[in-house]
Amino acid sequence: MARNFALFCAVGMLGSIALGAQEQEKQGPFDVVILHGQIIDGTGSPWYSGDVGIRDGRIAAIGDLSGAAAKQKIDAQGKVVAPGFIDMLGQSELTILVDPRLPSKIYQGITTEITGEGGSVAPLNDAMLTADHSGYAHLHITPDWHTLREYFARLEKQGMGINLATYVGATSVRRMVLGDADVQPTQEQLEQMKKLVDQAMRDGAMGLSTALQYTPAPYAKTEELIALAREASKYGGIYATHMRSEGDAVLESIDEATRIGREAQIPVEIWHLKAAGKANWGKMPQIIDRINAARAAGVDVSANTYAYTAWFNTFSAFVPPWAHDGGDVKLVERLKDPAMRARIRKDMTSNGKDSAGEDWDNEWQEVPGPEAILIAVVQNPELVPLQGKRLSDVAALWHEDAIDALCDLLIKDKGFTEVAVFGMDEPDVKLALKQPWVSFDNDSQGTAPEGILGGEHPHPRAYGTFPRVLRKYVREEKELTLADAIRKFSALPAQRMRLTDRGVLKQGMWGDVVVFDPEKITDKATFEEPNQLSVGMEYVLVNGVPVIAQGKMTGALPGKVLRGSGYRP
């Protein structure tokens, strides 16, 4: 009896939808109709059969549209039709200027990216542009902006393959006023920093972000971050953080993040949740309990993950914060000085405080060994042959121990160098991704297998995160249902980012849609050969326009800049 009643309700609901679809047809042909799909709408509900009609970039109708007129019809028989995926931490603010199609993203089904991890694309001043010149030169980019408003204008003039939003980074704000030095702001300087956050929020930032393991960010005290977060909170923003520690002090770092959220009255998003370092394997239950306790106490805190057991960061993160004082130029000078190098070595091989008396997240103590560190991206062309090799290989090649090889590599690469670090445990990863408040991120810039970007050796997550979840954790290991994975890819991040018109397949929402066979969607990228596009996405639509059609890129650039609620035209 209950089953019959449920079926009656479902049929009645679809009948109402179909009636609405008939009314929509009176407005003229649809731009696109997706027929015969298994619709997973993003809410976590199981799939239902139906057609999706899109007009003027938005979903205009859902129901039986088999007889509707349309400029383009897509047969999704046997395929899943779902909302486009939202990458909760991309890094594409510069590479989108190199290849605006962002192939690595769209082949995963990503239609929207949130970026700006501590250091955002703006604000910028001349000193920052000079200090970061090698990074721009590496990508052949000439920055012609200083504010987020100017950067967004450049993006909109150029066009882009996906939607993009960004935080304003507390690191960038700090560098604007204090440079790269280990100093504390005066009250006047703090007011200048607060004004920069205020301006960025009015330019369209989604909130304030921190990356507290990367200098000069560790020099900031909690009170400084609370003051800046309050400015973002005034405009309905979010506080997103790469916490001060993801290893030995991860629980204390969660406490700091939730304190910022509570005192600044702002929602908190913890990026790439992990228990880093072998000594911390098995700590994920405590991490989850700490976050659940904060939520129970009324702090709006959630997190995301990329679901790999290796993270990716700058090689210089292995060096204690005091050695970075003044930026990369000063770091390289210290690495060349025998006395300073000996002090750096002592700190890296000791637990607890560094020789400056400061607590720091000593990543060198967290990794199993130099064979667990893979050289990924360098800027010095002479070092390109080392991309894809382990630090242990480099040390053997140079006839040095691992710490000297690390220091010499940083000298040769002027402090740049990015690495993949194998320092997490699979059970911790699985437990994190199953939490109802955990969404997903790539934590990687959009890239491509060819051109300038194809010359790099990124973490495979750059190409594979979302398909990997669908293959490994849904299809093979059944850690998640397909409907729940889609919710974590779409509605959950849209809710967190206050994207009220995206993330769910529903009439009136923007037409960000993916069509794929759940039995075929697969990641191809590996740590050995990362520059491989994922396969299985038949169609990907951004704002109603296909950027992938029949499994191939169309070259269309229909993406939009997504601005936060504080935006003032």
N, C-alpha and C positions, 0 to 999 in steps of 0.2 A: 504494500500500500504506500509506504514512504517513498519507494523508488518510483512508483507511478506518479506520485505528487511532484517529486523533484523533476521528473521528465516533463510533466505538464507545465511547471514553472519555467523550465529552460526553453521549451518550445514557445511559450507565450512571450518570453523576453526576446527571443530571436525574431518572432513575428513583429514585435514593436520596432526592433532595429530595422527589419526589412521595410516596414512602412516608412520609417524615416529616410531610408535609402531612396525609396520611390519619390519622396518629396525633393530630395537632393537632385535627382535626375532632371527635374524641371529647370534647374539652373544651367543646364547645358552639359556637354560631355565632360567626363572626368579627364584629367590629364593622364592618370595611370589608374588602372584597376588590377589588383592582385587577386586572382581567382583560385578557388578550390583549396585554400591553404588550411593548415592546422594552426589556428591562431593561439599563440601564447601571449597574453596581453601585457605581461610585466608585473601584474599584481601578485603573482604566486598562485593564481588559480590554474586548474588544469586546462588543457587545450580544448577549443571548440572549433567546429568547421564554419567557414564563412569567407566572404570576399571583403577586400578593403579598397575603397575608392578615395583617390587623392585629387584635390583641385587647389590650385594656387598655393601649393606647398604644404597644405594642411590636410589631415584626414577629414574627408567630407562625409563619408558614410561607411558603415560596416553592416553587412547583411548579405542577402542574395542579390548580387549585382550581375548575374550571368547575362542578362539582356540589356545591360546599360551600355550606352555609347561611351567610348573612351578613345583617346588619341593613342594610348599604348595599353596593351593587355599582357599581363604576366601570368602564365599558368604555373601555379605553385602546388599542383597535385602531389601529395605525398611529402611535401616540404613543410617545415615550420615557418610561420610568419610571426616575427617578434619585433619589439621596439629596438631601434639602434642601440648599441652598447655605449656606455659612458665610462671613459677612462678617468678614474678619480685622481690620478697623478701621472700626467704625461710630462714630457720635457721638450715639447716641439716648438717653443716660441721662436727659436732661430732656424731650425731645419725646415719649418713651414715656409720660410723665405727662400730656401734652396730648392725644394721640390714641394710645391703647395698641394700636390695630389696626396701626399703622405701614404704611399702604397702599403707600408708595413702596418699602418693602422686600419685602413679600410678593408684589407683582406682578412682582418680579424673580426670585422663587423662593427668596428668603432666608428661612431658618427659624431661624438662629442668628446672633447678632451678638456680637462681642468689642469692648469699648469701653474708654475711659479713657486718652486720649492725653496723658500727662504731667500734666495736670490732671484728676483723677478726681472723681467725684460726691461722694466722701468720702475722707478725713476733712475735716470742716469745723469752724471755730470762729466766734465772733461777729464777729471782725474781717474774716474772709473773706466772711461773709454780707453785711456792710455794704458792703465794697468791690465785691462782685459783684451788688449789689441790682438794678441796671438790667437785667442779663441775666435774672434771675428774673422781674422785673416785665414784661419784654417778652413772656414766655411765660405770664404770669398764674399763676406757680407760687409757692407759699409753702413753702419747705423746712421740713420737720418732722423732719429727721434730722441727725445729726452723724457717725455712723459708717456703714461699709458694711453692717453687720448691721442697723442701723435702716432704711437705704435699701432693702435687700432685703425687709425685712418690709413696707414700704409697697408695693413692687411686687407682692408675693405677695397682699396684701390687695386690691389694685386689679384684678389680672389683666393679661395682655399677650398680644399676638398672635404674638410670636416668643420664642425662648429668648434670654436675655441673660447675658453674663458680663463682668466688668470687671477690669482691672488696678488697682492702687493707683498713683497718679501721684507721682513724685518731686517734681514742682512743688507738688502739694498738701501733701505732707509738709514741704517746705521752708517754704511759706507758714505752716503751722501753728506752726512754731517761730521762723522768722526774718522772717516778713512778706515784703514785696515789695522789700526793700532789697538793695543790692549789698554784701553782707557775707559773711564766711566763718564757719561754725559753730565754736564752741569744742568741746572734747571732750565737755563735758556736754551741749551742744545736739545734737551728733551722736548721742549716746546716746539722747536724746529722740526724734530722727528715726527711729533704728533701731527703737525700741519701737513707734512708730506703724506702721512697715512690718510688724513682727511681728504686731501686733494685726489689721491689715488682712488679712494672710494667713490668720489664724485665723478671721476673719470670712468668708472665701471668695474673696479676690482670686486672680486667676490668676497674678500675678507683679508685677513692678515695671516701670513705664514711664517714659520721659522724652520731652520735646519740647524739644530743646535750642536751638531757634531762637527760642523765645518766652519773654520775660522773665516771672519772674525766673530761669528755668531756666539761661540761659547763665552766670549767676554761679557755678554749681556746678562745682567742679573734678572731674576724673576720679576722684580718690581718694574723694571724697564719694559718688559714684555706685557705686563698687565696694563701699564699706561698706554701702550700702543694699541693693544687689543680693545681697550675701551673706546678708542676712536673708531675702530671698525664696527664695534657693536652698535654705535649710534645710528649706523646705516643698515642695520639688519645683517651684518656680515658674519663670517665664520672664522674661527681660529683653527688653522691646520698646522700640524707640527711633525717634523722629523725630530723625535725627542732627543733630549740631551744624552741619553744612553738607551741602547736597545739590548744591552748585555747585562753586566753585573749589577748595574744600578737601574735596571728597567722599571722596577716597581716604584722607586723613588721618582723616576722621570714621569711615570703616569700620574703620581701625586702632584708633581709640579704642573703638568698640563691641566689637570682637573682644577687645581687651585686657580690657574689663570682663567679658566672657563667660569668658575664660580665668582671670582672677584670682579672680572670684567663683564660678567653677565653676557656671555657669548657661547654659542655651541662649539664643541671641540671635535675635530677630526684627526685621529692618529694615523699618520701615513705608514704604510708597509709594516704592519704589526708583526713582530718577530721576537723570538728568544735567541739572541745572537751569542755564539761561542759555545764550545763543547761543555764548559762548566755550567752553562745555563740550559742545556737540553733537558726537557721535561718540566720546565718552568711555566709553560703556557697555561696550565690550569690556574696557577696563581695569578698570572697576568689577567686572565679572563675574570677571575673572582674580583680582582681589584677594580676592573672597569665596571663590572656589574654592580659592585658596591657603590661606586660613584653615581651610576645611573639611578640606583635605588634611592640615593640621597638627593636626587633632583638635578644632577649635572648632566646636561645633554651632551654625551660623549659617544662617539662611534669610531670605527676604524676601517681600514682596507688592507688588502694583501695582494701580492703578485703570485703566490703559490709556487715558488721555486725554493730550493734549499741553498741557493747561493745569492748573496746580495751583490751590489755593484756600487762602487764609489770611487772617489779620487784616492790615488795612492798616498797622497800627502796626509790623509786622515790617520795614517799609522804613526805620524810624528806628533809629539805633544804640542798642545796649543801655544805654549810660550815661544816655540820655535817659529811660529807663523807671524808673530808680532811685526806689523809693517808690510805684510803681503808676501807674495811669492818671491820677489827679488831678494828680500831679507832672508827668507827661508833658504834659498839657494846659497846665499853668502854663508849662512850658519852651517849648512851641510858641507861646505868646502873647508871650514875652519876645523882643524883636528880636535881642539878642545871642546868646541860646541858639539861636534859630531859624537865625541865620547859621552857627553852629557845626554844627548838624544838617545844613544844606545842604552845608557843606564836606565833612563826612564822607560824605554820600550821593553826592557827585560825585568822591570820591577812592577809589583802590584801596588794598588793604592794611589796615593797622591804623586804628582810629578815633582821634579826637583824645584819647581817654583812654588810648591806647597798647595797646588790646586788639585781638586778631584778631576779625573778625566777618564773617558771611556777608552781604555787601552785595547785597541783592536788587535794589536800584535799578540796579546795574551789570550785573545778569544779564538784565534784560528788554530786548527790542528797542526799546521806547519806550513812552510813555504810552498809545498806542493799543492796547497789548497788555495793559492792565489794565482789567478790567470791574468796575464797582461792583455788588456782589451783594446784601449784606444790611446794612441800617442799623437803628439803634434810634430815632433821632430822627424822629418822624413827618413833620417838615417836609422831610426829605431823601428820603423814599420815591420821589418822582418821578425821582430820580437812579439808582435801581436799574435795572440793565440798560444803563446808559450807560458809555462808556469814560472813563478819566481825561482823555484829550485833549478829549473833549466837555465835561466839567465845567470844564476850564481855559479853554476858549473861551467857555463860558457865563458864567464869572465874570471874564473878561478878565485872567487870571493865567497865569503859567507853570505847568508841571505840578507842580513841587515845592511851590509856594505853594498850589496847589489841594489837593494831598495834605494839607498841614499844616492848612489851613483846614477841610477836611472832617473831619479827626480832632478838631479843636476843637469843631466843631458837633455831632459825634456822641460827644463825651466819650471819645474814644480807642477806640471800638468799631470799626465798619465792617469788613465782610469783602469780599474781592475774589477774582476769578478772574484768574490770571496766565498768559498764553500764552507759556511759556518753555521748552518741550521740543521735541525733534525726533522725528518718527514712527519712523524707523529704530531709534533708541534704545529707544523704547517697545516695538516689536516684538521686539527682541532680548531685552529683559528678560522679557517675558511667556512666552517659550519655554523659559526655564531650568527644569529639573526641580524645583528647590527654590523656585520662585516661585508663590505662591498669589494670591488676589485680595481687594481690599477696596474698599468704597465711599468711605471716608474722609468720610462725610457722615451727618448725623443723619437718622433716619427722619422723613418729612414727608408732606404730603397736599396735594392741589390746592386744598382749600377751608379755611375757618376761619383761625385765627391763622397757622398754618403756611403756608397758601396765599398769604399776603400777602408772603412773602419771595421772593427771586430767587436760588435756590441754583445751584450747579454742576450741570450735567445728570447728572453721575455719581450724584447723590442718587437719581435715578429709573432710571438706565439702565445701570449698569456691567456687570452680569452678562449681560443680554440683548444688550448691545452686543458683548461678547466672542463670544457665540454667533452673532450676525448677521455682524459684520465680520470677526473673526479666524478663525472656524470656517467658516461657510457661504460667505462671499464671497471671502475672501483665502486661506483654507486654511493659515493659519499654525499652527493647532492642529487635531488631530483632535477629534471630538466627545467621544470617550472620555477623551482627555487633559484637555480643558477641564473635564469633569465631575470628574475626579480632582482638579484644581486648585481646584475649587469645594467639594469635600466631603472625601474621604479625606485629602488632603494637609494641609489646615488642621486637621482633627480630630486627626491624628497630632501635629501641632505643638503643639496646645493640650491634649493628653493627654485628649481627649474619647473615651474608649475604647468608649463605647456609642453613638456617632453617627458619621456620615460615610460609612457603607457600608450597602448593602442586604443584610442578613444576618439570619438568625433570631436573636432576642434583642435586637437593636438597637432603639432608640427609633424610632417611626414618623414620622420627618421625611422626607417624600416629595414629589417634584414630578412632574407629568404634563404634557408639552407636546409640540407638534409642532415639530421642529427646523427645518422649512421656514418656519414662521410667527413664531417668537419674535423680537421686534423691540423696540428702544428707540425711544421717540418724543421724549424730552426733547432740547432744543437749548439752546445758550447764549442765544439770543434768547427762547425760550419753554421754560423748563426744567420748569415744573409740569405735566408730562404723564406719566401712568402708562405703563409698558411694557405690551405686549400679547403674548399667546401662551400664558400659563400657564393651562392648563385646570383643573388642580387643584393646590393646595398644602396639604399636611397637616403639621401641627405636633403632635408627640406623638400621632399617629393621628387627629387631629381636623381636618377641612377648614377652612381659613381662606379659601381660594378654592375655589369649586365652580362648574363650568361657566363659568369665566372671571369670576365675580363674587365680591366679598367676602361672607363669611357673617356677619361680626361676632363670630365666636367668639374667645375669648381663652385658648387652651390652653397658652401658653408657660410656661416654667419658668426660674427663676434657676439658672444653672449655676455651681457653686462649685468653686474649685481644691482640689487635694489636701491643702492645709493646713487646710481648714475643720474647725473644732471646734464641734459643736452646743452 
